[in-house]
Amino acid sequence: MTQRLAGSLLVLTLFLIAGCGQELQKENEALKAQIKTAQEENASLKGKLQSLEAEKSTLDTTIEGLQKQVAELEKSLEVARKATTAPKPPAAKTPSPAPKPK
């Protein structure tokens, strides 16, 4: 009887292990699918990152150029302001013509 009980227990254990094996296999396949999806998303995000970095570089260059233009315009404006507010030298009086003798 103990042999029968041990045999039954062994068979039951094998069925449980076999059932768990199928569940593990299904879970493994699901995890593989998730990994594949994550890898594809990662590749897509890397591409977007490169695109955004290139765009940032272009924008940085544009900003630098605009800042230089602003500095040049401010300089020109300052020079123009000084030219309009500088005191004008007094105008030389032209001698009035002498009256003609009659």
C-alpha positions in Angstrom: 0.0 0.0 0.0 2.8 2.4 0.7 4.2 1.7 -2.7 0.9 2.5 -4.2 0.7 5.8 -2.2 4.2 6.7 -3.2 3.5 5.9 -6.9 0.3 8.0 -6.8 2.1 10.8 -5.2 4.8 10.6 -7.8 2.3 10.7 -10.6 0.5 13.6 -9.1 3.8 15.5 -8.7 4.6 14.9 -12.4 1.2 16.2 -13.5 1.7 19.3 -11.4 5.2 19.9 -12.8 4.0 19.3 -16.3 1.2 21.9 -15.8 3.5 24.4 -14.3 5.9 23.9 -17.3 3.2 24.9 -19.7 2.4 27.9 -17.7 6.0 28.9 -17.5 6.4 28.4 -21.3 3.4 30.7 -21.9 4.7 33.3 -19.5 8.1 33.0 -21.2 6.6 33.6 -24.6 4.7 36.6 -23.3 7.8 38.1 -21.8 9.7 37.5 -25.1 7.0 39.5 -26.9 7.2 42.3 -24.3 11.0 42.4 -24.8 10.6 42.6 -28.6 8.1 45.5 -28.2 10.3 47.3 -25.7 13.3 46.9 -28.1 11.4 48.3 -31.0 10.1 51.2 -28.9 13.7 51.8 -27.7 15.0 52.0 -31.3 12.2 54.4 -32.2 13.0 56.6 -29.3 16.7 56.6 -30.1 15.8 57.8 -33.6 13.6 60.5 -32.3 16.4 61.6 -29.9 18.9 61.9 -32.7 16.4 63.9 -34.7 15.7 66.2 -31.8 19.5 66.6 -31.0 20.1 67.7 -34.7 17.2 70.2 -34.5 18.5 71.5 -31.2 21.9 72.0 -32.8 20.4 73.9 -35.6 18.3 76.1 -33.3 21.4 76.8 -31.1 23.3 78.0 -34.2 20.3 80.2 -35.2 20.1 81.7 -31.7 23.8 82.5 -31.7 23.5 84.3 -35.1 20.4 86.2 -33.8 22.2 87.2 -30.7 25.1 88.6 -32.7 22.7 90.6 -34.9 21.0 92.0 -31.8 24.4 93.1 -30.4 25.3 94.7 -33.7 22.0 96.5 -33.9 22.3 97.7 -30.3 25.7 99.1 -31.1 24.4 100.9 -34.2 21.5 102.3 -32.2 23.9 103.6 -29.5 26.0 105.3 -32.2 23.0 106.8 -33.8 21.7 108.1 -30.4 25.1 109.7 -29.7 25.1 111.3 -33.1 21.7 112.9 -32.6 22.3 114.1 -29.0 25.9 115.4 -29.5 26.1 119.1 -29.2 26.3 120.8 -32.5 29.1 123.3 -33.0 27.9 126.9 -33.2 27.2 128.0 -36.7 29.7 130.5 -38.0 28.1 133.8 -38.7 28.5 134.9 -42.1 29.2 138.6 -42.4 26.3 140.5 -43.8 27.1 142.3 -46.9 28.0 145.9 -46.4 25.5 148.4 -47.7 26.3 149.7 -51.0 27.0 153.4 -51.1 24.6 155.4 -53.1 
